[in-house]
Amino acid sequence: MSQALKPFKQMHFSAVPDAPRLPHPYFRAEQRQVRVRTSHFGTVKMHVSVYGEGPPLLLLHGLMTASYSFRYVMDALAKHYTLYIPDLLGGGRSDKPDTSYGPDDLARSVGELLKELGIWGTPAIGNSMGGYLLMRLALLEPAAISRLVNLHSPGLPTARMHALSLVSAIPSAFEAAVGTLVRLNPERWVHTNVHYYDETLKSREEHREYAGALTSPNGVLGLARHLSDTLSVREMRRFEAALKGLEHFPVPLLLVYAKQDKMVPPIVGERLAKRIPDARIKWLEQASHFAHVDAPEAFLEVAMPFLATVLSNKLLLNEKAQSITNSC
């Protein structure tokens, strides 16, 4: 890890290089626009990056980012899996319908995408809001995913979430305020609001990828509604109540949290682990909310053995099937 800056010390915007200092394969992935009929958003197009070989693995990004955020774990994971990395509705290169973005509706749209792709029952990794949505999808449709690595998601009310709920209480005023702030300079907005343990990983390439969605009115609206609807405190209370009533989470769940996260307090991970007794929790040092960017090796070291259980089971089933075929 670079020693050029202290942890989380933000580079000056003008000093950010155009190209990332570490290479990645994101732009070599197959890029698809998948037409999906959803129950809430209507028929939409969702952008999906596809990369690798083997059984499917879903990677789902969080707030303010896009599928690009998984660029530094793609090569390692693609040795074992075919990666499906969508942009959530309201962000990235996916459609941005002018409607509400409640967390269950957005979670169902992910499930509807899985059916369209033919990967229903895939294991998954979700970062931030993506992990929260996948936990909600597992509660709604337990067969949608087979197991989940949840990398530093929100999901339980915190002081920051309560403050966000207050400022978004008047939707029209909140959306106008977000639009005013973002449109001043979308790339600077991204630079200011995406935090890394090692800020030298930032690049103008990243700024362009994340800011692209914010250059249109619907993209700004999508961000505002992710903040006000998807991350609603009322919905988080409902989610917490649902967890209290569970004896077991519907799918095997690994919680991965960074001890120094600047975006979601690590206490959220501790509280989720207490609410979900059968969940495993792992802590990362020298990492941020986006550990798959600034601590990919450490993240993969805990995520891949957990995912490998599914991979081993599938290989075993394939071997048994082949053995039966050969004996016939």
N, C-alpha and C positions, 0 to 999 in steps of 0.2 A: 504494500500500500504506500502511496506517495507520502513523503514527509514534507511536501512543499507548504502545506497549510496545517494549522491546528484542526482537530476534529470539529466539524460543522462550521468552520470559519468560511463564510461565503466569499467567493471570488467577486471582484468588481465586475459588473455586467460587461463593461468594455474589454475586460481581459479574457473573457471566455473564448476559447479557440473555435474555429469553424468546424473542424473535424474532431471526433473523439480521440483521446490519446490511446485508447485500447480498441483493437479491431473487434468486429462482431459480424455475425452472419445474417442479421435481420433482413437486409435487402436482397439476399439470395433466396429467401423463402418464397414459395408459391403464394401469390396474393389472389384471393377469391372474393367476389361479391356474391353472397349467398342470399337468395330470396327466401324469406321466412314468413309464414302466416302465423301471427301471434294473436292471443286472445284479447289483449288490451291495446296494443299499439297498431293493430291492423297488419296488413302485409307490408313488410319492410325489407330493406337490404342491409345485411350486416357484413362488415369486412372481416375476413378471417385469413390469417397467415398460417400456412401449413408447411411443416418442415420435419424431416427425419423419416425413419423407418421403424416398423414394429407396431405393437398395439397402441391405441390412441391414448393421449394424455391431454387434458384441457388445461390451459393456462389463462387465468382471468385477472385482468389489471384492475386498478382502483381509480379513485377520484383524481381528476386533472391529468391522468396519464393515458396510455393507450397500449396496444399490443407490443409496441416498440420497447416497453419497459423490461421485457424478458430477454433482451438481446444477449446478455452475458451468461445466461444459463442454457441457451438453446443448443449449442454444440454438444455439451455434456449430456443433456437429456435426450437429444435426437439420436444418440448411439443406441438407445433402448426403446424409444417410443416415436410414434408419429405425433408431432405436436400440433394441436389446433389452438390458435391464439386469436380470439376475436377481439374486436373493439366493441365495447358496450354501446347499446343504443344511447344516443345523446352525446357521444364522444367519438374521438378518433375519426376514422373514415366511414363509420356506420351512419345510418339515417338518424335524424334528430327530430322525431315527431313533436309537434306542439300539443302536448297533453301532459297529464300528471305522470310522475315517475316514482310511484310508491315502491318500496323494496320488494314486496311480494310480486307485483306486476313485472318488475325488472328481472327478478329471479326466474319467474316463469318464462320470460322471453329467452333466457339462457337455456332452459330446459327444452323449449321449442326449437331452438337452434340445434341442440344435440340430436333431437329426433331427425331434423332435416339433414344433418350431416351423417346420420347413421351411426352415431357413437354414444347412444344412450347407455348409461352404466359405466362410463369412463371414469377412471381416477382423475383427480383434479388438484391443481394448485391455485389458490386465490390470494392475491395481495390486497390488503387494505379493504376498500369497499367491495372488491371482488370476492374476498374471503367471506365477508359478511353476507353477500348475496348467495354464495354457494351454501353456507350454513342454512339460510332460509330455504333454499331450494331443496336441501336434504330433508327439512321438516315437512315441506309441501309434497315432495315426490321422492320418497326414500330410495327408489330404484334409479333415480336420474344419474347419480354418481356412486362409485363403489367405495371410494375413500377420499379424504380431503386433507391436504396440507394447507393450513390457514396461516398465512404470513402477515402478522401484525394487523389484524382487522379491527375496526371499531365494532360496535354492536350493543354496548351497554352505555347508559347515560353517564356523561361526565360533565364537569363544569363547563368545558368548552362546547359540548353539544347543547347544553342548556342555553348558553349565550347565543349560539347560532340559532336556536329555536326562537329566542326572543327577537333577534334582529330580522328574522324572516317571517315574523307574524303577519305582516302585511305584504303578501306575495308581489303585488305590482311594484311597490316601492323597493322591495328587496331585489327583484329582478332588474329594475332600472339602475340601482346602485351597483350591482355586480357588473352590469353592462358598461357603466361609466368607467369603473376601475379597470376592467379588462381591455376595453377598446383603446385606452390610452396607449398601450403598448403590450400586445398579447405575449410576445416573447419575454419581455421583462417581467410580466406577471408570473409566467412559468418559472423563470429564474428565481424569483423571490419566494415562491411558495412550494417548490420542490427542494427538500433538504437532504443532503448526503453527509455521511460521516467523512467521506473524502470528496470534497467539493471539486477537486481537479478532474473528476469524471464528467463534469458538465461540458457540453459543447453546444454550439449554435445549431448543429444537426438535431440534437435533442430538443432544443427550444422550438425549432420549426415543426418537428413531429407533434409535439404537444400543443403548440399554439395554433396549428392549422385548423383545428376544430373551432377555435375561438375567433376566427376571422369572419364568421357569418353570424347573423342574428340568432338563428336557430341553435348554433353551437354555444353561444353565450347563454341562451335560454336553457339548454341542456345542462350546462354546468350549474346554473342557479337552481334548477329543479333537482339535480342530484343532491345539492346542499340542503335544500329545504324539504324535499319529499323523501328521497331515498334515505337520508340521514336524520329523519324526523325522530325527535325524542319520544314522541308518543308511540311510534312504531318500535323503537328500541325497548320501551317498557313492555310492549306486547311480546316481543322476542324474549326478553328476560323471563317473563311469566311463563312462556311456553317451555323454556329450558328447566324451570323449577319443577314442572310437572312430569319431566322425563325420568325414567329409570336408566335408560341408555340412549346415547345419541344414535340416530338412525344409521350412521356409517362410521367406520373407524376415523378418528379425528386427531390430527397432530397440530397443536398450536405452537407457532414459532414466533417469538417476540425478541426484539432488541432492547437491551436494558437502558439505552440512551436515546430512545426514539424522541424526536422533536415534534411529532405530529399527533400520535395517539399515545396517551400515557401508558406505560407498561403495566400499570395496575389493572388495566382492562384485561390483559392476559391472565393475571392472577385471579381475577374475579370469574372469568370464563372457565378457568380450570376448576374452580370450586363449584361452579354451577353444573359442570359436566364431568362427573367423577371418573368416567371411563376415557376421557380425553387425555392424551399425553401432552406435556408441555416441555419445550426446549428453549433455552435462553442463549442469545448471541451477544458476544462482546464486540466492540469496535465495528458496529453496524448501525444502520439507520432503519427507518420505516421501510426503506427499499433495499433490504439486505440482498436481494437477488441482483442488485446493481453494484453495491459497494462492498459486499462480502459474499460473492457467489460461491466460493469454495466452502466457506463455513456453512452457508445455507444448504448447499447440496449434500454436505456431509451428514446432516440430520434428516433431510427430506428424502434422499434416494433410498436408504434402507427401509424406510416406512413404505414408500411406493413399491419397492421390490417385492413385497409380500404378494401383491396382486400379480406382478409380472411372473413370479415363481409359480403361483397357482395356475396361471394361464399356460405356462410352459409345460407344467405337469399334466394338465388336461390334454394339451396337444399331443404329448408323448403317449398318454394312455389311448387316445383316439387312434394314433398312428399304429400303436401296438395291436389294437383290435382289428384295424384294417389289414395289417400284414398277416394276421393269423387266420383271416377269412379265406 
